[in-house]
């Protein structure tokens, strides 16, 4: 009985158990299984960049912003000195350019009435005089031939006067909510 408790027997027994465990863990290799059949899932239209319209809180809004629009996420974004967006409408028949924006009370107190003009591909479409603080919506038919189907369209805005920060000289035009082309 005393031999069973000696270190020599315990080490031998331990080596035997480890060896048995190692041989048990070895076995057949897993079989070969064919890949499951592939099926196409309709995920909707391919998100291939800008389309005809965007809201400033859309997840893909950065694809539409070209110049002078604030980068922070939100329901509205500040338009600075020369705000510019880009769109790519597929159907250009009977297009109407539309935009929703706001002149905040805090800037209106300093600037007074603000005139916002807008252009498509460098051609001025119109202007709106904002004679009070608040929300504004503009809609203007786009002349035929100004926008080509599937090609990028540049939309620019100009606001006069702009609010100028006394601290750092930053110029704010208005808060943009949405813009684009509708039918």
C-alpha positions in Angstrom: 0.0 0.0 0.0 2.9 2.3 0.8 4.3 1.9 -2.7 1.1 3.3 -4.2 1.6 6.6 -2.4 5.3 7.0 -3.4 6.2 9.8 -5.8 7.5 7.4 -8.3 4.1 5.7 -8.7 2.2 9.0 -8.8 4.4 10.4 -11.6 4.1 7.2 -13.6 0.3 7.2 -13.1 0.1 10.9 -14.1 2.2 10.3 -17.3 -0.1 7.4 -18.1 -3.3 9.5 -17.7 -1.8 12.3 -19.8 -0.8 9.9 -22.5 -4.3 8.4 -22.5 -5.9 11.8 -22.8 -3.7 12.8 -25.7 -4.5 9.6 -27.6 -8.2 10.0 -26.9 -8.2 13.6 -28.3 -6.8 12.3 -31.6 -9.4 11.1 -33.9 -10.7 11.3 -37.4 -10.4 14.6 -39.2 -13.7 16.4 -39.7 -15.5 15.5 -42.9 -15.7 17.7 -45.9 -19.0 19.6 -46.2 -20.2 21.5 -49.2 -21.0 25.2 -48.9 -24.7 25.9 -48.4 -26.5 27.0 -51.5 -26.2 30.7 -52.2 -29.3 32.8 -52.5 -29.8 36.4 -53.5 -31.6 38.6 -51.0 -33.3 41.7 -52.3 -31.9 44.5 -50.2 -33.4 47.3 -52.2 -31.6 49.8 -54.4 -27.8 49.8 -54.4 -26.5 52.6 -52.2 -24.3 54.0 -54.9 -23.9 57.5 -53.6 -26.0 60.6 -53.7 -29.5 60.6 -55.2 -32.1 63.4 -55.6 -32.8 64.5 -52.0 -31.3 64.5 -48.5 -32.3 65.4 -45.0 -29.5 66.6 -42.8 -30.0 63.8 -40.3 -29.8 61.0 -42.9 -27.0 58.5 -42.2 -25.5 59.1 -45.7 -25.7 62.9 -45.6 -21.9 63.2 -45.9 -22.1 61.9 -49.5 -24.1 65.1 -50.4 -22.0 67.7 -48.6 -19.4 69.4 -50.7 -18.5 72.7 -49.0 -19.2 75.0 -46.0 -21.8 73.0 -44.2 -21.1 72.0 -40.5 -20.0 68.4 -40.0 -21.8 67.7 -36.7 -24.7 65.4 -36.9 -28.2 66.7 -36.2 -31.6 67.6 -37.4 -30.2 70.9 -38.9 -26.7 71.9 -39.9 -25.1 75.3 -40.1 -24.5 76.7 -43.6 -21.4 78.9 -43.6 -20.1 81.3 -46.2 -20.6 79.4 -49.5 -22.6 76.2 -48.8 -22.6 73.6 -51.5 -24.2 70.2 -51.9 -24.3 67.6 -54.7 -27.1 65.4 -55.9 -27.5 62.8 -58.7 -31.2 62.5 -59.8 -32.1 59.7 -62.2 -35.4 61.1 -63.4 -35.0 64.7 -64.5 -38.5 65.3 -65.9 -40.5 68.1 -64.2 -37.9 68.6 -61.5 -38.5 71.0 -58.6 -35.7 72.2 -56.4 -36.7 72.4 -52.8 -35.0 73.3 -49.5 -36.0 73.7 -45.9 -34.0 76.0 -43.7 -34.3 78.3 -40.7 -33.0 81.7 -39.7 -32.4 81.5 -35.9 -33.7 84.3 -33.7 -30.2 84.8 -32.2 -28.6 85.7 -35.6 -31.7 87.5 -37.0 -31.4 90.0 -34.1 -28.0 91.0 -35.5 -28.5 90.7 -39.2 -32.1 91.7 -39.7 -33.7 90.4 -42.9 -31.7 87.8 -44.9 -31.8 87.1 -48.6 -30.9 83.5 -49.5 -30.2 82.9 -53.2 -29.7 79.4 -54.7 -28.2 78.1 -57.9 -28.1 74.8 -59.7 -24.9 74.0 -61.7 -23.9 77.7 -61.4 -27.2 79.0 -62.8 -29.2 81.1 -60.3 -32.7 79.7 -59.8 -34.1 82.3 -57.4 -33.9 84.0 -54.1 -36.0 84.2 -51.0 -36.2 87.2 -48.6 -36.4 86.0 -45.0 -38.0 89.0 -43.2 -38.4 87.2 -39.8 -36.7 84.6 -37.8 -38.1 81.1 -38.2 -38.5 78.2 -40.7 -38.6 78.7 -44.5 -39.3 76.4 -47.4 -38.5 77.2 -51.0 -39.6 75.4 -54.2 -38.6 76.3 -57.7 -39.1 74.4 -61.0 -35.8 73.5 -62.6 -35.5 74.5 -66.3 -35.3 71.6 -68.8 -31.8 70.7 -69.8 -30.2 72.1 -66.7 -29.9 68.7 -65.0 -28.8 65.5 -66.8 -30.1 62.1 -65.6 -27.6 60.2 -63.5 -25.0 63.0 -63.5 -23.9 65.0 -60.5 -25.7 68.3 -59.9 -24.1 71.1 -57.8 -26.4 73.2 -55.7 -25.0 76.4 -54.0 -26.5 78.9 -51.6 -25.6 82.5 -50.8 -27.0 84.4 -47.8 -26.7 88.1 -47.4 -26.0 89.4 -44.8 -24.4 86.6 -42.8 -23.9 86.7 -39.0 -20.2 87.2 -38.1 -19.0 85.9 -34.8 -17.3 88.7 -32.8 -15.0 86.0 -31.1 -13.5 84.2 -34.1 -14.9 85.8 -37.2 -16.9 82.6 -38.2 -19.7 83.5 -40.6 -23.1 81.7 -40.3 -25.8 81.9 -43.0 -28.7 79.7 -41.9 -29.6 76.3 -40.5 -30.2 73.8 -43.3 -32.8 71.0 -42.7 -33.1 69.4 -46.2 -32.5 70.0 -49.8 -32.9 68.3 -53.2 -35.0 67.6 -56.2 -38.6 66.4 -56.1 -41.3 65.9 -58.8 
